[in-house]
Amino acid sequence: MTRKQKLFVDITCHMVIVMCMTLAVTTINTGIDAALLKRWMRSFAIAFPLVTLLHFTLLPFMRKQLVKLFVK
C-alpha cells in the first residue's frame, strides 16, 4: 500500500468511526427531533479534526511505547 493510499484509508476510517460515535452520543444525549441533524453535524465538525490530529500525533508515540513494552 502506498503512503497516499494509507492516508486515504486512515482518514476514511476516522470519518466513519466519528460519524457513528457522534450520531450515537448526540442521539442518546438529546433525543430524536427536527434539530438532530444540525446538532450531529456540529458534533462531527468538532470531533473529526480532533480525532485526526490525535491519530497522527499520538499514535506513533503510543505504537513505539507498546512495542517496547511487549516485544522483547
Buried (B, 14 or more C-beta within 10 A) or exposed (E): EEEEEEEEEBBEEBBEEBBEBBBEEBEEEEEEEEEBEEBBBEBBEEBBEEBBEEBEEEEEEEEEEEEEEEEE
